[in-house]
């Protein structure tokens, strides 16, 4: 491989790379449709010219046939009148027009075929352009969506590596911490209230019990006050038993 070939290939590769990077799908799609429309206009003009030529040839051919038939009839008329020379001249004119018609016939057939082919091609191109327009709108929408997605991913990537995102995450943690502290304080306040109400409820039970005991004591005192007083001169049975037991102990000590 020669040096110039390698240099040429490198240059062409670099140019292709530059062109490829510079291509904007939306702009290229729009330009492609414009180019197709221009080609369609040229094709329509070509079809129109072909149709015009075919019609002109058709008119010339029809006129030649008509003139040939006219001179044929004149030749017959001259012959019927007995003028052979005039009939011969008419036949010569008839042959001239017949030869012209015969010459035009192949060209006319060729032009007719060409016009039919151009018409089919025109219809096919119009259909392709219509399909291309539909695809263009769809491809443009997809390209715009892809660009938006790419920009969004780039923004997300920049956020993940920036100090702003880190600060945002720290503030989020602080908010969570504040919420946790607020919840804990609320729970503690709720427990304190529960304990206070529990003490109040238990205090009522103690007070009730204390009141009941006071009532019992008050009732006992009243009952003792209502009982008759004992006769101090009359010893009770329990005192007599104690005295007897005391005397027995003394006697046992004396006998020792």
C-alpha positions in Angstrom: 0.0 0.0 0.0 1.4 3.3 -1.1 2.0 6.3 1.3 -0.5 8.5 -0.6 -3.2 5.8 -0.4 -2.8 5.6 3.3 -2.8 9.4 3.7 -5.9 9.6 1.5 -7.6 6.9 3.6 -6.8 8.7 6.8 -8.0 12.0 5.5 -11.3 10.5 4.2 -11.8 8.7 7.5 -11.3 11.9 9.5 -13.6 13.8 7.2 -16.3 11.1 7.5 -15.9 11.2 11.3 -16.3 15.0 11.3 -19.3 14.8 9.0 -20.9 12.0 11.0 -20.6 14.0 14.3 -21.9 17.2 12.6 -25.0 15.4 11.3 -28.2 16.3 13.2 -30.8 13.6 12.7 -33.7 16.1 12.7 -32.0 18.5 10.2 -30.9 15.6 7.9 -34.4 14.2 7.9 -35.9 17.5 7.0 -33.3 18.0 4.2 -33.9 14.5 2.9 -37.6 15.3 2.6 -36.8 18.5 0.8 -34.5 16.7 -1.6 -37.2 14.1 -2.2 -39.7 16.8 -3.0 -37.3 18.4 -5.5 -36.7 15.0 -7.1 -40.5 14.6 -7.3 -40.9 17.9 -9.0 -38.3 17.0 -11.6 -39.9 13.6 -12.1 -43.3 15.2 -12.6 -41.9 17.7 -15.1 -40.2 14.7 -16.9 -43.6 12.9 -17.0 -45.3 16.0 -18.2 -42.8 16.4 -21.0 -43.1 12.8 -22.0 -46.9 13.0 -22.0 -46.7 16.1 -24.1 -44.4 14.5 -26.6 -46.6 11.4 -26.7 -49.7 13.4 -27.4 -47.9 15.4 -30.1 -46.8 12.3 -31.8 -50.2 10.8 -31.4 -51.7 13.9 -33.1 -49.2 13.7 -35.9 -49.9 10.0 -36.4 -53.7 10.5 -36.3 -53.4 13.4 -38.8 -51.2 11.3 -41.2 -53.8 8.4 -41.1 -56.6 10.9 -41.7 -54.9 12.4 -44.7 -54.0 9.0 -46.1 -57.7 8.0 -45.8 -58.8 11.2 -47.4 -56.5 10.8 -50.4 -57.6 7.2 -50.7 -61.2 8.4 -51.1 -60.1 11.1 -53.6 -58.3 8.5 -55.6 -61.4 6.4 -55.7 -63.5 9.4 -56.7 -61.1 10.4 -59.5 -61.1 6.8 -60.8 -64.8 6.7 -60.8 -64.9 9.8 -62.8 -62.5 8.3 -65.3 -59.5 10.5 -64.5 -56.7 8.0 -63.9 -54.0 10.6 -63.8 -55.8 12.5 -61.0 -56.4 9.2 -59.2 -52.7 8.3 -59.5 -51.7 11.7 -58.0 -54.1 11.1 -55.1 -52.6 7.7 -54.5 -49.1 9.2 -54.4 -50.3 11.7 -51.8 -52.0 8.9 -49.9 -48.7 6.9 -49.9 -46.8 9.9 -48.5 -49.1 10.2 -45.5 -49.3 6.5 -45.0 -45.5 6.3 -44.9 -45.4 9.2 -42.4 -47.9 7.3 -40.2 -45.9 4.1 -40.5 -42.8 6.0 -39.4 -44.5 7.6 -36.5 -46.1 4.4 -35.2 -42.9 2.9 -33.6 -42.0 6.2 -32.0 -45.6 6.5 -30.7 -45.6 3.0 -29.2 -42.2 3.7 -27.5 -43.4 7.0 -26.1 -46.7 5.4 -24.9 -44.7 2.7 -23.0 -42.3 5.3 -21.6 -45.2 7.4 -20.4 -46.8 4.5 -18.6 -43.5 3.6 -17.0 -42.9 7.2 -15.8 -46.5 7.3 -14.4 -45.9 4.1 -12.4 -42.6 5.5 -11.2 -44.2 8.8 -10.2 -46.9 7.0 -8.2 -44.2 4.9 -6.5 -42.1 7.9 -5.6 -45.1 9.8 -4.3 -46.0 6.8 -2.1 -42.4 6.6 -0.8 -42.2 10.3 -0.1 -45.5 10.1 1.8 -44.2 7.1 3.8 -40.9 9.0 4.4 -42.8 12.0 5.8 -44.6 9.8 8.2 -41.4 8.1 9.3 -39.7 11.5 9.5 -42.2 12.7 12.1 -41.8 9.5 14.0 -38.0 9.6 13.8 -37.8 13.2 14.8 -40.0 12.5 17.9 -37.7 9.6 18.8 -34.6 11.7 18.3 -36.0 14.5 20.5 -36.9 11.9 23.2 -33.4 10.4 23.0 -31.8 13.9 23.3 -34.0 14.7 26.3 -33.1 11.4 27.9 -29.5 12.1 27.3 -29.7 15.6 28.8 -31.5 14.2 31.8 -28.9 11.5 32.4 -26.2 14.1 32.0 -27.9 16.3 34.6 -28.4 13.4 37.0 -24.7 12.5 36.5 -23.6 16.0 37.3 -25.8 16.2 40.4 -24.4 12.9 41.8 -20.9 14.3 41.7 -21.5 17.9 42.7 -21.3 19.5 46.2 -24.9 20.7 45.8 -26.2 17.1 45.8 -24.1 16.2 48.8 -25.4 19.2 50.7 -28.9 18.3 49.7 -28.4 14.8 51.1 -26.9 16.1 54.4 -30.0 18.4 54.8 -32.2 15.4 54.2 -30.4 13.5 56.9 -30.9 16.5 59.3 -34.6 16.6 58.5 -34.9 12.9 59.3 -33.0 13.5 62.5 -35.3 16.4 63.5 -38.3 14.3 62.7 -37.0 11.4 64.9 -36.3 13.8 67.8 -39.7 15.3 67.5 -41.3 11.8 67.5 -39.3 10.8 70.6 -40.3 14.0 72.4 -43.9 13.4 71.6 -43.6 9.8 72.9 -42.0 11.0 76.1 -44.6 13.6 76.7 -47.3 11.1 76.1 -45.7 8.7 78.6 -45.5 11.4 81.2 -49.1 12.2 80.8 -49.9 8.5 81.1 -47.9 8.3 84.3 -49.6 11.4 85.8 -53.0 10.0 85.1 -52.0 6.6 86.5 -50.9 8.3 89.7 -54.1 10.2 89.9 -56.1 7.0 89.4 -54.0 5.1 92.0 -54.2 8.0 94.4 -58.0 7.8 94.3 -57.8 4.2 95.3 -55.6 4.9 98.2 -57.7 7.8 99.3 -60.8 5.7 99.1 -59.1 3.0 101.1 -57.8 5.5 103.7 -61.3 7.0 104.0 -62.7 3.5 104.5 -60.2 2.7 107.3 -61.0 6.0 108.9 -64.7 5.2 108.8 -63.9 1.8 110.4 -61.8 3.3 113.1 -64.5 5.9 113.8 -67.1 3.2 114.0 -65.0 1.1 116.5 -64.5 4.1 118.8 -68.2 4.8 118.8 -68.9 1.1 119.6 -66.5 1.1 122.6 -68.0 4.3 123.9 -71.4 2.7 123.9 -70.3 -0.4 125.8 -71.0 -0.4 129.7 -67.9 0.2 132.0 -66.5 -2.8 133.9 -67.0 -2.9 137.8 -63.5 -2.3 139.3 -64.4 -4.0 142.5 -65.4 -7.2 140.9 -62.4 -9.1 139.7 -62.7 -10.7 136.4 -62.4 -14.5 135.9 -59.1 -14.1 134.1 -57.5 -12.2 137.0 -58.6 -15.0 139.5 -56.9 -17.6 137.3 -53.7 -15.6 137.3 -53.7 -15.2 141.0 -54.3 -18.9 141.5 -51.4 -19.8 139.2 -49.2 -17.3 141.1 -50.0 -18.9 144.5 -49.1 -22.3 143.1 -45.7 -21.1 142.0 -45.0 -19.6 145.3 -45.9 -22.9 147.1 -43.5 -24.8 144.8 -40.7 -22.4 145.7 -41.3 -22.8 149.4 -41.1 -26.6 149.2 -37.6 -26.5 147.6 
